[in-house]
Amino acid sequence: MGKAEMMRTMREKKSKAEGSSGEAVPFSLARGKRKVLPAGDEHPRKRSGKSPAREVPMVGEEPHASTKELPEERPALSPQSLSAIVPDKDLDFVMKTPDAEVIEAASLHFLQALVWSGEVLNRLCRAHYEVVLNRRSMDGVLSRHDQLMKQFEDLCKQKDEEKQQHLLELEAPRALVQSSAVEIQRLKKEVNMLKEEVKTAGKLEKEKFLKSPEFESLCVDKACAYFEQGFNGCLAQF
């Protein structure tokens, strides 16, 4: 269906609606329903100091009877309300559209979509804000992690340097201890050698003394003394 056929169909619907609105209303329907204003009379005449009277349905009438209701007239769309949702280049074409219900339905759907898009935009903005906050917090955590890792590396480096320094400080006493042990072993060997020399010298001196004339004279003196004492003892017995 082309655009011209759609416009023609909409005009026919509007003409049928206007024709049905011009028909006479039955008396029973007029008593059972509210009064409908004419098409041109948008503002009813004011009554002086009296409120509009309510019409009560007649006895015997069914209030919910299936009757032919008159089509309600909708207020015409104003250019100000349409200009908010319709571009300026399409405003004249939309104002010439005979079927206002189509425009109203489209406007309603458009407003609903606009509200929903606004809600979606708000949710997206909120989600984006949360993502930004999470990213910032994650960046803070990562920066803090990097700082802690750097501090840990510095501490490890400092500990290694201190360990190397302590090892260097311990090397001198260790070398001194090793040299002292070597010296002690050397001294022990010298002492043992001196002992052996002393023993050997003592043996040689003893052998030399035993072979010397001094030892022989001492032995003779001792023998003479023993003999003299024995002889004197024997004489004393007699």
C-alpha positions as CSV (number, residue, x, y, z in Angstrom):
1,M,0.0,0.0,0.0
2,G,1.4,3.3,-1.0
3,K,1.5,6.5,0.9
4,A,-1.3,8.1,-1.1
5,E,-3.6,5.1,-0.5
6,M,-2.8,5.3,3.3
7,M,-3.7,9.0,3.3
8,R,-7.0,8.3,1.4
9,T,-7.9,5.5,3.9
10,M,-7.3,7.8,6.8
11,R,-9.4,10.6,5.3
12,E,-12.3,8.1,4.7
13,K,-12.1,7.0,8.4
14,K,-12.2,10.6,9.5
15,S,-15.2,11.4,7.3
16,K,-17.0,8.4,8.6
17,A,-16.3,9.4,12.2
18,E,-17.5,13.0,11.5
19,G,-20.7,11.6,9.9
20,S,-21.5,9.4,12.8
21,S,-20.9,12.3,15.2
22,G,-23.6,14.3,13.3
23,E,-26.4,11.7,13.8
24,A,-29.2,12.3,16.3
25,V,-29.0,10.7,19.6
26,P,-32.0,8.8,20.9
27,F,-33.9,10.1,23.9
28,S,-33.1,7.0,26.1
29,L,-29.4,7.4,25.3
30,A,-29.5,11.0,26.1
31,R,-31.1,10.3,29.5
32,G,-28.7,7.5,30.2
33,K,-25.5,9.1,29.1
34,R,-23.8,12.4,29.6
35,K,-24.5,15.2,27.2
36,V,-22.0,15.4,24.3
37,L,-21.0,18.9,23.2
38,P,-21.1,19.8,19.5
39,A,-17.9,19.6,17.5
40,G,-17.4,23.3,17.4
41,D,-18.3,24.1,21.0
42,E,-15.2,23.3,23.0
43,H,-16.1,25.4,26.0
44,P,-19.6,25.0,27.4
45,R,-21.5,28.0,28.5
46,K,-21.2,28.9,32.2
47,R,-24.3,28.8,34.3
48,S,-24.8,31.6,36.7
49,G,-24.1,30.2,40.2
50,K,-25.3,26.7,39.4
51,S,-23.4,23.5,39.0
52,P,-24.2,21.3,36.1
53,A,-27.1,19.0,36.9
54,R,-26.5,15.3,36.8
55,E,-28.9,13.2,34.8
56,V,-30.2,10.0,36.4
57,P,-31.0,7.1,34.2
58,M,-34.7,6.2,34.0
59,V,-36.2,3.3,35.8
60,G,-36.1,0.1,33.8
61,E,-33.1,1.1,31.8
62,E,-30.0,-1.0,32.0
63,P,-27.0,1.2,32.6
64,H,-24.7,-1.3,30.9
65,A,-26.9,-2.0,27.9
66,S,-25.1,-2.4,24.6
67,T,-25.8,0.9,23.0
68,K,-24.1,2.8,20.2
69,E,-21.8,5.3,21.8
70,L,-20.8,8.5,20.2
71,P,-17.2,8.9,19.3
72,E,-15.3,11.1,21.6
73,E,-13.6,14.1,20.1
74,R,-9.9,14.3,20.9
75,P,-8.2,17.7,21.2
76,A,-6.2,18.7,18.2
77,L,-2.4,18.3,18.5
78,S,-0.7,21.6,18.9
79,P,2.5,22.5,16.9
80,Q,4.3,23.2,20.2
81,S,3.7,19.7,21.5
82,L,4.7,18.1,18.1
83,S,7.8,20.3,17.7
84,A,9.3,18.6,20.7
85,I,9.3,15.2,19.0
86,V,9.0,15.9,15.3
87,P,11.8,17.6,13.2
88,D,10.9,21.0,11.7
89,K,11.1,19.7,8.1
90,D,8.4,17.1,8.9
91,L,6.2,19.2,11.1
92,D,3.9,20.5,8.3
93,F,3.4,17.0,6.9
94,V,2.5,15.6,10.4
95,M,0.1,18.5,11.1
96,K,-1.8,17.7,7.9
97,T,-2.4,14.1,8.9
98,P,-6.2,13.6,9.4
99,D,-6.0,10.7,11.8
100,A,-4.8,12.2,15.1
101,E,-5.0,8.8,16.9
102,V,-2.1,7.5,14.8
103,I,0.0,10.6,15.8
104,E,-1.0,10.2,19.4
105,A,-0.2,6.5,19.5
106,A,3.1,7.1,17.8
107,S,3.9,10.0,20.1
108,L,3.0,7.8,23.1
109,H,5.3,5.0,21.9
110,F,8.0,7.5,21.2
111,L,7.7,9.0,24.6
112,Q,7.8,5.6,26.2
113,A,10.8,4.7,24.2
114,L,12.4,8.0,25.1
115,V,11.7,7.4,28.8
116,W,13.1,3.9,28.6
117,S,16.1,5.1,26.7
118,G,16.6,7.7,29.4
119,E,16.4,4.9,32.0
120,V,18.9,2.8,30.0
121,L,21.2,5.8,29.7
122,N,21.0,6.4,33.5
123,R,21.8,2.7,34.1
124,L,24.6,2.8,31.6
125,C,26.0,6.0,33.2
126,R,25.7,4.4,36.7
127,A,27.4,1.2,35.4
128,H,30.1,3.3,33.7
129,Y,30.6,5.3,37.0
130,E,30.9,2.0,38.9
131,V,33.4,0.7,36.3
132,V,35.4,3.9,36.6
133,L,35.4,3.6,40.4
134,N,36.4,-0.1,40.3
135,R,39.1,0.8,37.8
136,R,40.4,3.5,40.0
137,S,40.3,1.3,43.1
138,M,42.1,-1.4,41.0
139,D,44.7,1.1,39.9
140,G,45.2,2.1,43.5
141,V,45.6,-1.5,44.6
142,L,48.0,-2.2,41.7
143,S,50.1,0.9,42.6
144,R,50.1,-0.1,46.2
145,H,51.2,-3.6,45.2
146,D,54.0,-2.1,43.1
147,Q,55.1,0.0,46.0
148,L,55.1,-2.9,48.4
149,M,57.0,-5.1,45.9
150,K,59.6,-2.3,45.4
151,Q,59.9,-2.0,49.2
152,F,60.3,-5.8,49.4
153,E,63.0,-5.8,46.8
154,D,64.8,-3.0,48.6
155,L,64.7,-4.9,51.8
156,C,65.9,-8.1,50.2
157,K,68.8,-6.1,48.6
158,Q,69.7,-4.5,51.9
159,K,69.6,-7.9,53.6
160,D,71.9,-9.4,51.0
161,E,74.3,-6.5,51.4
162,E,74.3,-6.9,55.2
163,K,74.8,-10.7,54.8
164,Q,77.8,-10.2,52.5
165,Q,79.3,-7.6,55.0
166,H,78.9,-10.1,57.9
167,L,80.5,-12.8,55.8
168,L,83.4,-10.5,55.0
169,E,83.7,-9.6,58.7
170,L,83.7,-13.3,59.7
171,E,86.4,-14.2,57.1
172,A,89.2,-12.5,59.0
173,P,88.5,-14.4,62.3
174,R,88.1,-17.6,60.4
175,A,91.4,-17.1,58.6
176,L,93.0,-16.2,62.0
177,V,91.6,-19.4,63.6
178,Q,92.8,-21.5,60.7
179,S,96.3,-20.0,60.9
180,S,96.3,-20.4,64.7
181,A,95.4,-24.1,64.2
182,V,98.3,-24.5,61.8
183,E,100.6,-22.8,64.2
184,I,99.5,-25.0,67.0
185,Q,100.1,-28.1,65.0
186,R,103.6,-26.9,64.1
187,L,104.3,-26.2,67.8
188,K,103.1,-29.6,68.8
189,K,105.5,-31.2,66.3
190,E,108.4,-29.1,67.6
191,V,107.6,-30.1,71.2
192,N,107.5,-33.7,70.3
193,M,110.8,-33.4,68.5
194,L,112.3,-31.6,71.5
195,K,111.0,-34.4,73.8
196,E,112.6,-37.0,71.5
197,E,115.8,-35.0,71.5
198,V,115.8,-34.7,75.3
199,K,115.2,-38.5,75.7
200,T,118.0,-39.2,73.3
201,A,120.3,-36.8,75.0
202,G,119.5,-38.3,78.4
203,K,120.3,-41.8,77.2
204,L,123.6,-40.6,75.7
205,E,124.5,-38.7,78.8
206,K,123.7,-41.8,81.0
207,E,125.7,-44.1,78.8
208,K,128.6,-41.6,78.7
209,F,128.5,-41.2,82.5
210,L,128.4,-44.9,83.1
211,K,131.5,-45.3,80.9
212,S,133.3,-42.4,82.4
213,P,136.1,-42.8,85.1
214,E,134.2,-40.7,87.5
215,F,131.5,-43.4,87.6
216,E,134.2,-46.1,88.2
217,S,135.8,-44.0,91.0
218,L,132.4,-43.6,92.6
219,C,131.8,-47.3,92.4
220,V,135.2,-48.1,94.0
221,D,134.6,-45.6,96.8
222,K,131.2,-47.1,97.5
223,A,132.7,-50.6,97.5
224,C,135.5,-49.7,99.8
225,A,133.0,-48.1,102.2
226,Y,130.8,-51.1,102.2
227,F,133.8,-53.4,102.7
228,E,135.1,-51.3,105.5
229,Q,131.8,-51.2,107.3
230,G,131.4,-55.0,106.9
231,F,134.9,-55.7,108.1
232,N,134.5,-53.4,111.1
233,G,131.2,-55.1,112.0
234,C,132.8,-58.5,111.9
235,L,135.7,-57.3,114.1
236,A,133.2,-55.9,116.6
237,Q,131.6,-59.3,117.0
238,F,134.8,-60.8,118.1
